[in-house]
């Protein structure tokens, strides 16, 4: 035992054993040091049933040793009078509402869950979960409650009008319906696992609730459709359609990347020598994504001579951010090509469908798309896998050929914009 002073608290190092150091002056008062380095004050005592209990007073980052010691003394007095603070805290936890549980989840997710995912989860919580279940005690939730929640969201009870500007940016989507219900219940089930872990629930009431398919559209694919799209793009160029938007659509088709991966590209991400994109962060973490020659050639055809590494490949009008008008450009191009019901994300599906039609395995396709697959994307660290590069060459070449309206089966490296030289 030692004297728990501020100097000692600041100096103590993380311990893999998750150790507790007790104070030599106040029996039962201690400092817990986790392997992560987090430190918290606690007391250890025996309740009226002679059971040893621990009670956390608070983090050492917020309570000084003197403040924690004073708090401990008050609790020891209460314990001597028959009060069990750990039991009382458990009862309070059992009274936790769904809204509080969700707020705790969002707070704990900061820095651990991707910001984009956290933003979407917060939206679903505020739009669907809190209005329907927010005031309910977590401990009272049943399987039937979650089934009713699912039905209510599907029926549109929580649907709201989306502002026109936001509607355009999101491709015209609204809230409510089977898709929103399925995804929200999936998220809520994950949150409720925290309650199971903390002993508030014996089992997760969301388990076993039959969810509808989320309604995600998987657009049918034919190389002839890509040819129609290519013709529409060329006609749009003649009509002075936004050139940046058209380039982005072409690159999405030739790379299979996600919309924001392409729009957020900077030139330092583009490795023309190794023919890949070096993403610092994606849905699957940092990643190297192979690019076919046709995709590299497209990029080089419009890279400005005075480019800087941190410049956006698809700059916005303000020159300080990336292009944001792609949904509107795509809407006009799709209408011109006679393509209905296909979102921008559908272009990524088309790339995968083209690869399937060309006989590539699911494992190779997953590697080209950047899915987290053991033995593929995890295998290369400094340069893309040669098999993935060869596949990307073929698929990008076939897509580029179809955009030009030529025979995709003979596609190699195709010029879809003025000729550029690949290093």
Secondary structure, DSSP 8 states (H G I E B T S, - for coil): -B---HHHHHH----TT-EEEEBSSSTTEEEEE-TTS-EEEEEEEE-TT--EEEEEEEETTTS-HHHHHHHHHHHHHHHHTT--HHHHHHHHHHT-BHHHHHHHHHHHHTTTS-HHHHHHHHHHIIIIIHHHHTTSBGGG--HHHHHHHHHHHHTTTT-----HHHHHHTTS--S-HHHHHHHHHHHHHHHHHHHHHTTS-SS-TTTT--------------HHHHHHHHHHHHHHHHTT--HHHHHHHHHHHHH---HHHHHT-BGGGEETTTTEEEES--TTSSEEEE--HHHHHHHHHH--TT--TTSBTTB-TTSSSB---HHHHHHHHHHHHT--S--THHHHHHHHHHHHHTT--HHHHHHHHT---TTTTTT-SSS--HHHHHHHHHHHHHHHHHHHTS-GGG-SS--SSS-----
